[in-house]
């Protein structure tokens, strides 16, 4: 199932989504959906979490929404350097922006075929070991841009000249993404295993869990049906079988009672 198909299925059952807050989507028909898809992880901190949207609004008010350059990438590159390498005082990464994941991965591999990785939030991977990392930033925005964070030591002007065309982020969006990364870094300090395993009773029949990451136990041929089953029980999961769903942070366990009491057969 595609993201577009999932959106249509939500609309078919519950009408338009009128508000998103925390780990919930609120719909026109007055139904609250528990969101475990979270824009494929971009809203992993929760909808409207942190200060990213406030920064976006403040800089948006300046009217700087065009494609012109307002400042260098230093703000974003500093945030990414801290995220991946723990470097607070120096910039260790260059950041390139692309409109699709496939393009971002292709660009990343051009810099480093052996030391390329796709970033996953709240994972135990030491990303400082990788020369190039593809990032869907932790900011609740549509799947319209991806970051490629390359160590300055791995950058090469000849390679840069051969890269696919980059996407230009407006200044308010760039600031919001940087702020979202800082918000994530703070949350990484407090979100631990005990926040995730308390939901195992409800989810273990359907998912393998690694931290907050959920991968399906449901067979691939039954997965679309399972997505709709979850939706009928007011839960939104990743529509892509190979994708990741996320344990919602500090959500009342009662939101999963329906799938426990009326299990999906597979």
C-alpha positions as CSV (number, residue, x, y, z in Angstrom):
1,X,0.0,0.0,0.0
2,X,1.2,3.5,-0.7
3,X,1.0,6.6,1.5
4,X,-1.5,8.1,-0.9
5,X,-3.7,5.0,-0.6
6,X,-3.5,5.2,3.2
7,X,-4.5,8.8,3.1
8,X,-7.6,7.9,1.0
9,X,-8.5,5.0,3.4
10,X,-8.4,7.4,6.3
11,X,-10.6,9.9,4.5
12,X,-13.0,7.1,3.5
13,X,-13.5,6.1,7.1
14,X,-13.1,9.2,9.1
15,X,-13.1,12.2,6.8
16,X,-10.5,14.9,6.6
17,X,-7.7,15.1,9.2
18,X,-8.3,18.4,10.9
19,X,-5.6,18.5,13.6
20,X,-2.4,16.6,14.5
21,X,-1.1,16.8,18.0
22,X,1.2,14.5,20.0
23,X,0.8,11.0,18.6
24,X,-2.8,11.5,17.4
25,X,-4.6,12.6,14.3
26,X,-8.0,14.2,14.8
27,X,-10.6,13.8,12.0
28,X,-13.7,15.6,10.7
29,X,-15.9,12.8,12.1
30,X,-14.6,13.4,15.6
31,X,-12.5,10.2,15.7
32,X,-9.0,10.3,17.2
33,X,-6.4,8.1,15.5
34,X,-3.3,6.8,17.2
35,X,-0.4,7.6,14.7
36,X,2.4,5.0,14.6
37,X,3.4,6.0,11.0
38,X,4.4,9.5,12.0
39,X,5.1,10.6,8.4
40,X,7.5,7.7,8.1
41,X,9.3,8.8,11.2
42,X,9.6,12.5,10.5
43,X,7.2,13.2,13.3
44,X,8.8,10.7,15.7
45,X,8.9,13.4,18.4
46,X,5.2,13.8,18.0
47,X,3.1,16.3,16.0
48,X,3.8,19.9,17.1
49,X,6.5,18.7,19.5
50,X,9.5,20.8,20.5
51,X,10.3,24.3,19.2
52,X,10.8,23.6,15.5
53,X,7.3,24.9,14.4
54,X,7.8,28.0,16.6
55,X,11.1,28.7,14.8
56,X,9.4,28.1,11.5
57,X,6.6,30.5,12.3
58,X,9.0,33.2,13.5
59,X,11.2,33.1,10.4
60,X,8.2,32.7,8.1
61,X,6.8,36.0,9.4
62,X,9.8,37.7,7.7
63,X,8.4,36.6,4.4
64,X,11.6,34.8,3.4
65,X,10.0,31.9,1.6
66,X,11.8,32.0,-1.7
67,X,14.7,30.0,-3.1
68,X,17.2,32.8,-2.6
69,X,20.2,32.2,-0.2
70,X,19.8,33.9,3.2
71,X,22.7,32.4,5.0
72,X,25.1,29.6,4.6
73,X,24.2,26.1,5.7
74,X,26.2,26.5,8.9
75,X,23.2,26.4,11.2
76,X,21.9,23.1,9.7
77,X,25.4,21.6,9.3
78,X,26.2,22.4,13.0
79,X,23.1,20.6,14.1
80,X,23.8,17.6,11.9
81,X,27.4,17.4,13.1
82,X,26.2,17.3,16.7
83,X,23.6,14.6,15.8
84,X,26.0,12.3,14.0
85,X,29.4,13.0,15.5
86,X,28.7,14.6,18.8
87,X,30.6,17.6,17.7
88,X,29.3,20.7,19.5
89,X,32.0,23.2,18.6
90,X,33.0,22.4,15.1
91,X,31.3,21.5,11.9
92,X,32.2,18.0,10.8
93,X,29.6,17.5,8.1
94,X,28.5,19.1,4.8
95,X,24.8,18.9,4.1
96,X,23.2,18.3,0.7
97,X,19.5,18.2,0.1
98,X,17.5,16.1,-2.4
99,X,13.9,15.7,-3.2
100,X,13.7,11.9,-3.1
101,X,15.2,9.2,-0.9
102,X,16.5,7.3,-4.0
103,X,18.3,10.4,-5.2
104,X,19.7,11.0,-1.7
105,X,21.0,7.4,-1.4
106,X,22.5,7.6,-4.9
107,X,24.3,10.8,-3.9
108,X,25.5,9.3,-0.6
109,X,27.0,6.3,-2.4
110,X,28.9,8.7,-4.7
111,X,30.8,10.0,-1.7
112,X,31.2,6.6,0.0
113,X,30.2,3.2,-1.2
114,X,31.4,1.3,1.9
115,X,30.5,3.8,4.6
116,X,27.0,5.0,3.8
117,X,24.1,4.6,6.2
118,X,20.4,5.7,6.4
119,X,19.7,7.4,9.8
120,X,17.1,5.9,12.1
121,X,15.9,7.9,15.1
122,X,16.5,6.4,18.6
123,X,18.8,3.7,17.3
124,X,22.0,2.5,18.9
125,X,24.1,2.9,15.7
126,X,27.3,5.0,16.0
127,X,26.9,7.2,13.0
128,X,30.3,8.8,13.4
129,X,31.7,5.6,11.8
130,X,30.0,6.5,8.5
131,X,31.3,9.0,6.0
132,X,27.9,9.7,4.5
133,X,24.5,9.4,6.2
134,X,21.1,9.9,4.6
135,X,18.6,11.6,6.9
136,X,14.8,12.1,7.0
137,X,15.0,14.9,9.6
138,X,12.9,14.6,12.7
139,X,10.5,17.4,11.7
140,X,6.9,16.6,10.9
141,X,6.9,17.6,7.2
142,X,5.9,15.7,4.1
143,X,8.3,13.4,2.3
144,X,9.6,16.1,0.0
145,X,13.3,16.4,1.0
146,X,16.1,14.3,2.3
147,X,19.5,15.3,3.8
148,X,22.8,13.8,2.9
149,X,25.4,14.5,5.6
150,X,28.9,14.0,4.4
151,X,32.0,14.2,6.5
152,X,34.1,17.2,5.4
153,X,37.1,14.8,5.0
154,X,35.1,12.7,2.5
155,X,33.9,15.7,0.4
156,X,35.4,16.1,-3.0
157,X,34.7,18.9,-5.5
158,X,34.8,16.6,-8.5
159,X,32.1,14.4,-6.9
160,X,30.0,17.5,-5.9
161,X,30.1,18.5,-9.6
162,X,28.6,15.2,-10.6
163,X,25.8,15.2,-7.9
164,X,22.1,15.2,-9.0
165,X,20.4,18.5,-8.8
166,X,19.9,19.6,-5.2
167,X,16.6,20.8,-3.7
168,X,16.6,24.4,-2.3
169,X,14.9,24.7,1.1
170,X,13.4,28.0,2.0
171,X,15.1,29.7,5.0
172,X,12.3,29.2,7.5
173,X,12.1,25.5,6.7
174,X,15.9,25.1,7.0
175,X,15.8,26.8,10.4
176,X,13.0,24.6,11.5
177,X,14.8,21.4,10.4
178,X,17.9,22.5,12.4
179,X,15.8,23.2,15.4
180,X,14.0,19.9,15.0
181,X,17.4,18.1,15.2
182,X,18.3,19.9,18.4
183,X,14.9,19.0,19.9
184,X,15.5,15.4,18.9
185,X,19.0,15.3,20.5
186,X,17.4,16.5,23.8
187,X,14.7,13.8,23.6
188,X,17.2,11.1,22.9
189,X,18.5,11.6,26.5
190,X,15.2,10.8,28.1
191,X,13.5,8.2,25.8
192,X,14.7,4.8,26.9
193,X,13.8,1.2,26.7
194,X,11.3,1.3,29.6
195,X,9.2,3.7,27.5
196,X,8.8,1.2,24.7
197,X,8.4,-2.3,26.2
198,X,5.3,-1.5,28.2
199,X,3.3,-1.8,24.9
200,X,4.6,-5.3,24.1
201,X,1.5,-7.0,25.5
202,X,-0.5,-5.3,22.8
203,X,1.9,-5.3,19.9
204,X,4.1,-8.3,20.1
205,X,1.7,-10.6,18.1
206,X,2.0,-8.2,15.1
207,X,5.5,-6.6,15.3
208,X,9.1,-7.3,16.1
209,X,10.3,-4.4,18.3
210,X,13.7,-2.9,18.5
211,X,13.6,0.1,20.8
212,X,10.7,2.2,19.4
213,X,11.0,0.6,15.9
214,X,8.4,-1.9,14.8
215,X,8.7,-4.2,11.8
216,X,5.8,-6.5,10.9
217,X,5.5,-10.2,11.7
218,X,2.4,-10.2,9.5
219,X,3.2,-11.9,6.1
220,X,3.7,-9.6,3.2
221,X,0.7,-11.0,1.3
222,X,-1.5,-10.1,4.3
223,X,0.0,-6.8,5.2
224,X,-2.3,-4.5,3.3
225,X,-5.2,-6.2,5.0
226,X,-3.5,-5.7,8.3
227,X,-3.0,-1.9,7.6
228,X,-6.8,-1.6,7.1
229,X,-7.5,-3.7,10.2
230,X,-5.4,-1.3,12.2
231,X,-7.1,1.6,10.6
232,X,-10.6,0.2,11.4
233,X,-9.3,0.0,15.0
234,X,-8.2,3.7,14.9
235,X,-4.5,3.0,14.6
236,X,-2.3,4.3,11.7
237,X,0.7,2.2,10.8
238,X,3.3,2.4,8.1
239,X,1.5,1.4,4.8
240,X,4.8,0.0,3.4
241,X,5.6,-3.6,4.3
242,X,9.3,-2.8,4.3
243,X,8.9,0.4,6.3
244,X,9.0,1.1,10.0
245,X,6.2,1.9,12.4
246,X,7.0,3.6,15.7
247,X,5.8,2.9,19.3
248,X,4.1,6.1,20.3
249,X,5.7,7.8,23.2
250,X,3.8,7.9,26.5
251,X,0.4,7.2,24.9
252,X,-2.3,5.5,27.1
253,X,-2.2,1.7,26.5
254,X,-6.0,1.7,26.3
255,X,-5.6,2.9,22.7
256,X,-4.5,-0.6,21.8
257,X,-7.3,-2.5,23.6
258,X,-9.3,-3.1,20.4
259,X,-6.5,-4.9,18.6
260,X,-5.8,-7.0,21.7
261,X,-9.5,-8.0,22.2
262,X,-10.2,-8.6,18.5
263,X,-7.0,-10.0,17.1
264,X,-6.0,-10.0,13.4
265,X,-5.7,-13.6,12.1
266,X,-2.8,-14.5,9.9
